[in-house]
Amino acid sequence: MKVKRLLTNICTENLSASKAFYTSLFDFSIDYDSDWFVHLISQGGELEVGLISQESDVVPKSVGCKPSGIYLTIVVESVTVVYEKACQLNVRVEQPPKSTPYGQKRMLILSPEGVTIDVSSPDSA
């Protein structure tokens, strides 16, 4: 069977804060917006993320409230640009940008719903 799509849904206590976070820091646009679910897509349409109110009946009870054992990696053109924007928006920076031994520049930030996000770009960017 062929996989046609992979959509990560992020449960959140505050849908509007999560929506502002992903649309302000990254190139996501709002494709669908309701009081319980927001569908975000990247400018080229190839990437997508769902934000869902953890109070929604659609959220499986086994999911729980806080993310655990995962982190998202978002590859961008320039970590430095996202870092500067994150600082302006008072986003919690867990690790400022630094070069890695595998040729990437990487920083770690915390999203409003508690997801750690690894923001990476080529080290030359």
C-alpha positions as CSV (number, residue, x, y, z in Angstrom):
1,M,0.0,0.0,0.0
2,K,1.3,3.4,-1.0
3,V,1.5,6.2,1.6
4,K,-0.1,9.3,0.1
5,R,0.3,11.9,2.9
6,L,1.8,12.3,6.3
7,L,0.2,15.0,8.5
8,T,1.5,15.8,12.0
9,N,-1.3,17.0,14.3
10,I,-0.1,19.0,17.3
11,C,-2.4,19.1,20.2
12,T,-2.6,22.5,21.9
13,E,-4.3,24.2,24.9
14,N,-4.2,27.5,23.1
15,L,-5.0,27.3,19.4
16,S,-4.5,31.0,18.6
17,A,-1.1,31.1,20.3
18,S,0.1,28.0,18.4
19,K,-1.3,29.4,15.1
20,A,0.6,32.7,15.6
21,F,3.8,30.8,16.5
22,Y,4.0,28.7,13.4
23,T,2.8,31.4,11.0
24,S,5.0,34.1,12.4
25,L,8.3,32.1,12.6
26,F,8.0,29.9,9.6
27,D,6.5,30.1,6.1
28,F,3.3,28.4,7.0
29,S,0.0,29.8,5.7
30,I,-3.5,29.0,7.1
31,D,-5.3,26.6,4.7
32,Y,-8.2,25.9,7.1
33,D,-9.1,27.7,10.3
34,S,-11.8,26.7,12.8
35,D,-12.3,26.9,16.5
36,W,-11.0,23.4,17.1
37,F,-8.5,22.8,14.1
38,V,-6.1,24.8,12.0
39,H,-4.4,23.3,8.9
40,L,-1.2,25.0,7.9
41,I,0.7,24.6,4.7
42,S,4.1,25.8,3.5
43,Q,4.4,28.4,0.8
44,G,5.1,25.7,-1.8
45,G,2.3,23.5,-0.5
46,E,4.6,20.5,0.0
47,L,4.6,20.6,3.9
48,E,1.7,20.7,6.2
49,V,0.9,20.7,10.0
50,G,-2.3,20.4,11.8
51,L,-3.0,22.2,15.1
52,I,-5.8,20.8,17.1
53,S,-7.4,21.8,20.3
54,Q,-6.7,19.1,22.9
55,E,-10.3,19.6,24.1
56,S,-11.6,18.3,20.8
57,D,-13.5,15.0,20.7
58,V,-11.4,14.1,17.7
59,V,-8.2,13.8,19.8
60,P,-7.7,10.2,20.9
61,K,-7.8,9.9,24.7
62,S,-4.5,8.0,24.6
63,V,-2.6,11.0,23.3
64,G,-2.6,12.8,26.6
65,C,-2.0,16.5,27.2
66,K,1.8,17.2,26.7
67,P,4.1,16.0,23.9
68,S,6.5,13.3,25.0
69,G,9.4,11.5,23.3
70,I,9.3,13.6,20.1
71,Y,10.7,16.7,18.6
72,L,10.1,18.4,15.3
73,T,12.9,19.4,12.9
74,I,12.1,22.3,10.6
75,V,14.8,22.9,7.9
76,V,14.9,26.6,6.9
77,E,17.1,28.7,4.6
78,S,18.7,30.5,7.6
79,V,18.6,29.6,11.2
80,T,20.1,33.0,12.0
81,V,17.0,34.8,10.5
82,V,14.6,32.6,12.4
83,Y,16.6,33.1,15.6
84,E,16.4,36.8,15.3
85,K,12.7,36.6,14.7
86,A,12.2,34.2,17.6
87,C,14.0,36.7,19.9
88,Q,11.8,39.6,18.8
89,L,8.7,37.4,19.4
90,N,9.9,36.3,22.9
91,V,10.0,32.7,21.9
92,R,11.7,30.5,24.4
93,V,15.1,29.6,23.0
94,E,16.4,26.4,24.5
95,Q,19.7,26.5,22.6
96,P,20.9,29.4,20.4
97,P,22.2,28.6,16.9
98,K,25.5,26.7,16.8
99,S,27.4,24.7,14.2
100,T,27.2,20.9,14.3
101,P,29.8,18.3,13.2
102,Y,27.5,17.2,10.4
103,G,27.4,20.5,8.5
104,Q,24.3,22.1,9.9
105,K,23.6,25.2,12.0
106,R,21.0,24.3,14.6
107,M,19.0,25.9,17.3
108,L,16.3,24.5,19.7
109,I,13.1,26.4,20.6
110,L,10.0,25.6,22.5
111,S,6.6,26.0,21.0
112,P,3.5,27.2,22.9
113,E,2.3,23.6,23.2
114,G,5.6,22.4,24.7
115,V,7.0,20.8,21.6
116,T,10.8,21.1,21.2
117,I,11.6,22.3,17.7
118,D,15.0,21.8,16.1
119,V,15.4,24.6,13.6
120,S,18.3,23.7,11.1
121,S,19.9,25.1,8.0
122,P,23.1,24.4,6.1
123,D,26.0,25.8,8.2
124,S,27.0,28.2,5.5
125,A,23.6,29.9,5.7
